[in-house]
Each structure stands twice: as C-alpha cells, then as structure tokens.
Amino acid sequence: MEQKQGKILIVDDNEDLLKAAKMHLKRHFAQVDIEKNPEAIPALMNNEDYDVILLDMNFTKDVSSGSEGYYWLERILQLDPSAVVVLITAYGDIQMAVRAIKAGATDFVLKPWENEKLLATLFSAMRLRESRDVIENLKNKNHEINQALNDRYSEIIGQSTAMHKIFQTIDRVAKTDANVLILGENGTGKELIARAIHRNSARKNENFVSVDLGSITETLFESELFGHKKGAFTDAKEDRAGRFELANGGTLFLDEIGNLSLQLQAKLLTVIQNRKVSRVGSNKDTPVDIRLICATNMPLYEMVKENRFRQDLLYRINTIEIEIPSLRDRFEDIPLLASHFLKHYAQKYDKQVNRISEAAMARMHKHPWPGNIRELQHSIERAIILSTSSVLQPEDFNFAQSSSSREDSNLSLEQYNLEEVEKLLIRKVLKKYNGNITQAASELGLTRSSLYRRLEKYGL
C-alpha cells in the first residue's frame, strides 16, 4: 500500500464542511488539520509545516466580499513566503479569482466542490510546494558552498608593504561595480584577491562564479559562458545556463583571460559591452547583471602591441588594475605564510609538527619560489607528510633540486652545443607561457608542428 504524504490545513467557519472535507481528504493525505477560527492560523503554522493551506475567502464577519480571505492570505504569506494557499468561496467570480492569484494564491475553488476536482487541485498544489522546497534547498546549499569557499579565502596573509597597498585597493574597489583586472604570476593568489573583492562588495550574498578560460576549448567556449538550448549541438541534451547567467546578480571571475584567441576575445567583448547573452541555438537575448573580475599571468600590454590581444577588450576589463607581487618580492611574508600552512597541514595529516627550524627558514629566504605561494604551500605539505620530527629541517624540503635547476638556467650558453641550446630555449619559453604550445611556438618563430617535433626529439 502506498504511504500517504502531505500535510493539509483547512480553515473555514462552516463546521460541517470542515468535518466532511477532513473525512474525505484524510484517506489521501498523511495529515489533515481543520480550524474554524482564522485567528488560530499563526499558531498552527508555527507548530506545523503545511504543504497546502485551504483557506475560506469569507468568514462570519464578512459574508461575500472576500476581504477576510485576502487579509489572511497576506498574513500567511508573511509568515511563510513559500506557503501554498488554495482559496475557497461560495461567491466566486473571475475577478475575485484573478485578484486572489495576483495576491499570491496558488489556486481557487468554489463551494460546493467536486471531490475529485478538489483532490486534483490539492495534489497539484502539493507538487508546487515540493518544487519550491527543492529550489529553496538548492539556494541554501549554493549559499553554503559559496560561504565555505569564501571562508577558505577569508584571510589574505601578508604584512609586507606591497600587500598593504593591495588591501587598501581592495577596500576602495570592492564597494563599487568597477571591472577589475588582476595581474600576477602563477601561484600568487589571483583568485584569492578576486574572492576578497566579492566578499567585501554589495554582491557578497550572490554567486561568485569562477571560470578558467585556459581550460575551455574554442568549440565549447560559447556554450560554457553563454549557455545553450537543447538540441543546439550533438551533446546538448537539455537547456543549460552559461556562466554569465549563473553569475547574474553576483561576480564573474574570468581567470587566464590572456589565453583567449582573438576570435573568442571578440565574442567576449560583445557580451561585456551589451550585458546580454544569447544561448547557443537561441536568438533570445538575456540581460545579465554581473561584477566582472579578470586575471592573467600574461603580458597583456605587450600582447596588444603584437596584435595578440584586443586593445578595446583590455580597456573594458581594466577599469581598475591590481598587480600582485611575486613571493620573491615579498620575502618578509614567508614566515607568516609558512606558519599558516604548517598549522593547516599538521592538523590535516595529524602530524605532531609544530615548528620550522631557523636553518630551514633561512633556506626558504634564499629560494626563488618560481611557483610563488602555491609552491610554498605544496613544499610545506610535502615536508610535513615525509617528516619524522616535530621540527622541519632543510633536508625535509626539496630545495637541492630547485637550486640545481636554477643554476642550470643561469649557465652560459657557450657551454652548450647547438642542440643543447635549442633544448634550453624551448624549455624556458614553455615555462614562460605555462606550457601553451601556440604562444611558445610564436615566440620561438616556429610552427606548432615544428615545435611538437622538437619536443618529441628532446623528450620535453
């Protein structure tokens, strides 16, 4: 036997109607409560979470105008904005029904009702309540996820002069809706800064949507950012909102914007200018209200001179620029950062590691940290995992290999034969462009296929 579900509240001054309705409905719903006096509604709603409230339009004080019903409808929706209310009256007409729906009622039935029709109305109303609950739960979960992410980025660690200037800029910029461009090497914390701006803005309770443009292929660019309609292409099984729509009302963070081709830059520029998106497969424009923050480790101004980045797009996204210093330019922050990561990973891996030795800290200050804060973070995590002592020593870190690599990079080219020089140059240019084959090939004056052949030849 199927288990009955749903809680129904019926409020009507006709006692015979209440008893008859309860007798009929209790066979179909898990709980049916009845009440003659509408004054009891607040107390009843405080004690129970009803799926549907069946509310009379007219009580003894007011025989036919329906004003009491409208009053209690308003009170119910004040107590629970997601409440599902079905109004009933013996004096219904089209105008009263329209007014009731506009006032927030879900449906409208007339007395005397047909039992089957009443059941169908209540089941439909209950499904609506379930849908509202699902949507509300999704919103709450999304808010909690965003809150958790923001908490992860709640502390930007640093006391250096360079970081204090960034803090001041964030304070001034966050309160506006100005577009922000964040510049800095990989691992300097560009997303951390973007989240700090969002967290301190008027949009902090809305979505923060992060997009890594470097990981999106050209064929999926429009679908990912602007959305698509079902059937727009082979794998479009259903309608899907793009990142711009998901960020509506909040902040959109476009990371690695320097990796976009000129064609994709043009498409992005159009949307930023018009603040409207059109899903792939649709001609309908959807307005979007976003705070735009972009970031890159690429030299955009040089790329503009080389016609690799659109100047008009650059001027659209860089109303405010924030350049994050590399870790080697803020060495005084290393002890703070190291201490933070030490506590975090010691707790995560349940290791009794509580200190970094002076020798290890001195070695940290000599290391160039090409991977910046991310490299420091991973170095400490690795050291804690492998350490057998409560104090981290220089040998717990992988400094020797890093030093060797640095020495190799500074060796004079006269020490190499032609192939070794080429191998060294390819490695350096690939590192400069973070493995981007197209940009590395362009820098070296090679085609992509020529560069791939050399990579295979040298085992890079």
C-alpha positions in Angstrom: 0.0 0.0 0.0 1.4 3.4 -1.0 2.3 5.6 2.0 0.2 8.7 2.3 2.1 12.0 2.2 1.4 15.7 2.7 0.0 17.9 5.5 -3.1 19.9 4.7 -4.7 22.7 6.8 -8.3 23.7 6.1 -9.6 27.0 7.6 -13.4 27.6 7.2 -16.1 28.8 9.5 -18.5 26.1 8.4 -18.1 23.2 10.8 -20.0 20.7 8.7 -17.8 21.5 5.7 -14.7 21.1 7.8 -15.7 17.6 9.0 -16.8 16.4 5.6 -13.5 17.7 4.0 -11.4 16.0 6.7 -13.3 12.8 6.3 -12.6 12.7 2.5 -9.1 14.1 2.5 -7.6 12.0 5.3 -7.8 8.9 3.1 -5.4 10.6 0.7 -3.0 12.7 2.8 -0.9 11.9 5.9 -2.3 14.7 8.0 -5.4 16.9 7.7 -6.0 19.6 10.3 -9.2 21.7 10.4 -9.8 25.1 12.1 -12.9 27.3 12.3 -11.2 30.4 13.7 -8.7 32.1 11.3 -7.1 33.8 14.3 -5.5 30.5 15.1 -3.6 30.4 11.8 -0.3 31.9 13.1 -0.2 29.4 16.0 -0.9 26.4 13.7 1.7 27.5 11.2 4.2 27.9 14.0 3.7 24.3 15.1 3.4 22.6 11.7 4.9 23.0 8.2 1.9 22.6 6.0 2.2 21.6 2.3 -1.1 23.2 1.4 -3.5 25.6 3.2 -7.1 25.5 2.0 -8.5 28.9 3.1 -12.0 30.2 3.0 -12.5 33.6 1.4 -15.4 34.7 3.6 -16.0 34.3 7.4 -18.9 35.3 9.5 -17.7 38.9 9.8 -17.8 39.4 6.0 -20.3 37.2 4.1 -19.4 37.8 0.5 -16.7 40.4 -0.3 -13.7 38.0 0.3 -11.8 40.7 2.2 -11.1 38.5 5.1 -9.7 35.8 2.8 -7.4 38.3 1.2 -6.3 39.5 4.7 -5.5 36.0 5.9 -3.8 35.2 2.6 -1.4 38.1 3.1 -0.8 37.1 6.8 0.0 33.5 5.7 2.5 34.6 3.1 4.1 37.0 5.6 4.6 34.0 8.0 5.8 31.7 5.2 6.6 33.3 1.8 6.8 29.9 0.2 3.4 28.8 1.5 1.0 27.2 -1.0 -2.6 28.6 -0.4 -5.8 27.5 -2.2 -8.7 29.8 -1.7 -12.3 28.6 -1.5 -15.6 30.6 -1.6 -19.2 30.2 -2.4 -19.4 33.6 -4.1 -16.6 33.3 -6.6 -16.2 35.0 -9.9 -13.5 35.6 -12.4 -12.5 39.0 -11.0 -12.1 37.6 -7.5 -10.1 34.6 -8.8 -7.7 36.9 -10.7 -7.3 39.1 -7.6 -6.6 36.1 -5.4 -3.9 34.7 -7.8 -2.3 38.2 -8.0 -2.3 38.4 -4.3 -0.3 35.2 -4.1 -2.8 32.4 -4.0 -1.9 29.2 -5.9 -5.4 28.2 -7.0 -9.1 29.0 -6.4 -12.0 26.6 -5.9 -15.8 27.1 -5.5 -18.1 25.7 -2.9 -19.7 23.2 -3.2 -16.7 21.4 -4.7 -16.4 18.1 -6.6 -14.3 15.7 -4.5 -12.2 14.5 -7.4 -11.5 18.1 -8.6 -10.6 19.2 -5.1 -8.1 16.2 -4.8 -6.5 17.1 -8.2 -6.2 20.7 -7.1 -4.6 19.8 -3.8 -2.2 17.2 -5.3 -1.1 19.8 -7.9 -0.6 22.4 -5.1 1.4 19.9 -3.1 3.8 19.3 -6.0 4.3 23.0 -6.3 5.2 23.2 -2.6 7.7 20.3 -3.2 9.3 22.2 -6.1 9.6 25.4 -4.0 11.2 23.4 -1.2 13.7 21.9 -3.7 14.6 25.3 -5.1 15.0 26.8 -1.6 17.2 23.9 -0.6 19.4 24.4 -3.7 19.6 28.1 -3.0 20.6 27.4 0.6 23.2 24.8 -0.4 24.6 27.1 -3.0 24.9 29.9 -0.4 26.6 27.5 2.0 29.0 26.4 -0.7 29.8 29.9 -1.6 30.2 30.8 2.1 32.6 27.9 2.6 34.6 28.9 -0.4 34.8 32.5 0.8 35.8 31.3 4.2 38.7 29.4 2.6 39.8 32.7 1.1 38.8 34.9 4.0 42.4 35.5 5.1 44.9 37.1 2.7 48.1 36.6 4.6 50.7 39.2 4.4 52.2 42.2 6.2 54.6 43.5 3.6 54.3 47.0 2.2 53.2 45.6 -1.2 50.4 43.6 0.4 49.2 46.5 2.5 48.8 48.5 -0.7 46.7 45.7 -2.2 44.5 45.6 0.9 43.8 49.3 0.6 43.0 48.9 -3.1 40.5 46.1 -2.3 38.8 48.3 0.3 38.3 51.1 -2.1 37.4 49.0 -5.2 35.1 46.4 -3.6 32.3 48.8 -2.8 32.0 49.7 -6.5 30.9 47.7 -9.5 34.0 48.6 -11.5 35.6 46.0 -13.7 38.9 44.7 -12.1 41.9 43.2 -13.9 44.3 41.2 -11.6 47.8 40.7 -12.8 50.4 38.3 -11.4 52.5 35.2 -11.8 51.1 31.7 -11.4 50.6 30.9 -7.7 50.4 34.4 -6.4 46.8 34.2 -5.3 44.8 36.0 -8.0 41.5 34.1 -7.3 42.0 34.8 -3.6 42.1 38.5 -4.3 39.0 38.2 -6.6 37.1 36.5 -3.8 38.1 39.1 -1.3 36.7 41.8 -3.6 33.4 39.9 -4.0 33.2 39.1 -0.2 33.5 42.9 0.6 31.1 44.0 -2.1 27.3 44.6 -2.1 27.1 41.4 -4.1 28.6 39.2 -1.3 25.4 37.2 -0.8 25.1 36.4 -4.5 27.1 33.9 -6.6 30.8 34.1 -7.2 31.4 32.1 -10.4 34.9 31.3 -11.4 35.9 30.3 -15.0 39.3 29.0 -16.0 39.4 30.3 -19.6 42.6 28.4 -20.3 40.9 25.1 -19.8 37.9 25.8 -22.2 38.3 24.7 -25.8 37.3 27.1 -28.5 34.4 24.8 -29.6 32.8 24.9 -26.1 33.6 28.5 -25.3 30.1 29.9 -26.2 28.3 27.0 -24.6 30.2 27.3 -21.3 30.0 31.0 -21.0 26.7 31.9 -22.7 24.7 28.6 -22.3 22.9 26.5 -24.9 19.4 25.3 -25.9 18.5 21.6 -26.1 19.5 20.3 -29.5 21.8 23.2 -30.3 24.6 20.6 -31.0 25.1 16.9 -30.6 25.7 16.7 -26.9 23.2 19.4 -25.9 20.7 17.0 -24.2 18.9 19.8 -22.3 18.8 23.5 -21.8 21.8 24.8 -19.9 22.6 28.2 -18.5 26.1 29.6 -19.1 28.5 31.1 -16.5 27.3 34.6 -17.2 23.7 33.7 -16.3 24.8 31.7 -13.3 26.7 34.8 -12.0 23.7 37.1 -12.6 23.5 39.4 -9.6 26.9 38.4 -8.4 30.5 38.3 -9.6 32.0 36.6 -12.6 35.7 35.8 -12.3 37.4 35.1 -15.7 40.8 33.6 -14.9 43.6 33.3 -17.6 41.9 35.7 -19.9 45.2 36.2 -21.8 44.8 32.7 -23.2 41.8 33.5 -25.4 42.2 33.7 -29.2 41.3 36.9 -30.9 38.1 35.4 -32.2 36.9 34.5 -28.7 38.0 37.9 -27.4 35.7 39.5 -29.9 32.7 37.4 -28.7 33.5 38.1 -25.1 33.8 41.8 -25.7 30.3 41.9 -27.3 28.7 40.4 -24.2 30.6 42.6 -21.8 29.6 45.7 -23.8 25.9 44.8 -24.2 25.5 43.0 -20.8 23.3 40.5 -22.7 23.9 36.8 -23.6 22.3 34.7 -26.2 22.4 30.9 -25.6 23.8 28.8 -28.4 20.8 27.7 -30.5 18.6 30.7 -29.4 18.0 34.2 -30.8 16.7 35.4 -27.4 18.9 37.9 -25.5 19.0 37.5 -21.7 20.2 40.6 -19.7 22.9 39.9 -17.2 23.9 42.0 -14.2 27.4 41.0 -13.1 30.6 42.3 -11.5 33.4 41.4 -13.8 36.9 40.4 -12.5 39.5 39.1 -14.8 43.0 37.8 -14.2 46.0 36.7 -16.1 49.8 36.0 -15.8 50.3 37.1 -19.5 51.8 40.4 -20.5 48.6 41.9 -22.0 50.1 45.3 -22.9 52.9 43.6 -24.9 50.3 41.3 -26.5 48.2 44.3 -27.5 51.3 45.7 -29.3 51.8 42.4 -31.0 48.1 42.2 -32.0 47.6 39.1 -29.9 45.1 40.8 -27.5 42.4 43.3 -28.4 43.1 46.8 -27.1 39.3 47.6 -26.8 38.8 44.4 -24.6 41.7 45.4 -22.4 40.2 48.8 -21.8 36.9 47.2 -21.0 38.3 44.9 -18.3 41.0 47.1 -16.7 39.0 49.9 -15.1 41.0 49.0 -12.0 44.2 47.1 -12.1 45.7 45.1 -9.2 49.2 43.7 -9.7 50.1 41.0 -7.1 53.8 40.8 -6.3 55.6 37.5 -6.6 56.7 35.8 -3.4 60.4 36.8 -4.1 59.3 40.4 -3.9 57.6 40.0 -0.5 60.1 37.7 1.3 59.0 39.2 4.7 55.7 37.4 4.3 57.3 34.0 4.0 57.3 33.3 7.8 53.6 34.2 8.1 52.6 32.1 5.1 54.8 29.2 6.2 53.3 29.2 9.7 49.8 29.2 8.3 50.4 26.2 6.0 52.3 24.4 8.8 49.3 24.6 11.2 46.9 23.6 8.4 48.7 20.5 7.1 49.9 19.3 10.5 46.2 19.2 11.5 45.1 17.7 8.2 47.6 14.9 8.4 47.5 14.5 12.2 51.3 15.1 12.4 53.0 16.5 15.5 54.9 19.0 13.5 54.9 22.4 15.3 57.9 24.4 14.0 60.2 25.2 11.1 63.9 25.4 12.1 65.8 28.6 11.6 68.1 26.8 9.1 65.1 25.8 7.0 63.6 29.2 7.2 66.9 30.8 6.1 66.9 28.3 3.2 63.4 29.4 2.3 64.5 33.0 2.0 67.2 32.0 -0.5 64.9 30.0 -2.7 63.5 32.0 -5.7 59.9 30.4 -5.4 59.1 30.4 -9.1 55.7 28.8 -8.2 55.1 31.5 -5.6 52.7 30.9 -2.7 51.3 27.7 -4.3 54.9 26.3 -4.5 55.5 27.2 -0.8 52.2 25.6 0.2 53.0 22.4 -1.6 56.5 22.3 -0.3 55.4 22.5 3.3 52.6 20.0 2.7 55.2 17.5 1.3 57.7 18.2 4.1 55.0 17.6 6.8 54.0 14.3 5.1 57.5 13.0 4.9 58.9 14.5 8.2 59.6 12.2 11.2 60.4 15.1 13.6 58.4 17.8 15.2 60.6 20.4 13.6 61.0 20.8 9.9 64.7 20.9 8.7 66.2 22.0 5.4 66.5 18.3 4.3 62.7 17.9 4.6 62.3 20.3 1.7 63.2 19.7 -2.0 65.5 22.7 -2.2 68.5 21.0 -3.7 66.7 20.0 -6.9 65.3 23.6 -7.3 68.8 25.1 -6.8 70.2 22.8 -9.4 67.5 23.8 -11.9 68.2 27.5 -11.1 71.9 27.0 -11.6 71.3 25.3 -15.0 69.1 28.2 -16.1 71.9 30.6 -15.4 74.7 28.7 -17.1 76.4 30.5 -20.0 75.2 29.4 -23.5 78.8 28.9 -24.6 78.8 25.7 -22.6 76.3 24.0 -24.8 76.3 22.7 -28.3 73.5 23.8 -30.8 71.0 21.1 -29.8 71.5 21.8 -26.1 71.0 25.5 -26.7 67.8 24.8 -28.6 66.6 22.4 -25.9 67.3 25.0 -23.2 65.5 27.8 -25.1 62.4 25.6 -25.7 62.2 24.7 -22.0 62.5 28.3 -21.0 59.9 29.6 -23.4 57.4 26.8 -22.5 57.9 27.8 -18.9 57.3 31.4 -19.7 54.0 30.6 -21.3 53.0 27.8 -18.9 53.1 25.1 -21.5 51.0 26.9 -24.1 52.2 25.5 -27.4 50.8 28.2 -29.6 52.4 31.0 -27.7 55.7 29.2 -27.3 55.9 28.4 -31.0 55.1 32.0 -31.9 57.9 33.3 -29.5 60.4 30.8 -31.0 59.4 31.6 -34.6 58.3 28.0 -35.2 55.0 26.4 -36.4 53.1 24.3 -33.8 54.0 21.1 -35.7 57.7 22.1 -35.8 57.7 22.7 -32.0 55.9 19.4 -31.4 58.6 17.6 -33.4 61.3 19.2 -31.3 59.5 18.4 -28.0 59.4 14.7 -29.1 63.0 14.8 -30.2 64.3 16.2 -26.9 61.8 14.3 -24.7 60.3 17.5 -23.3 
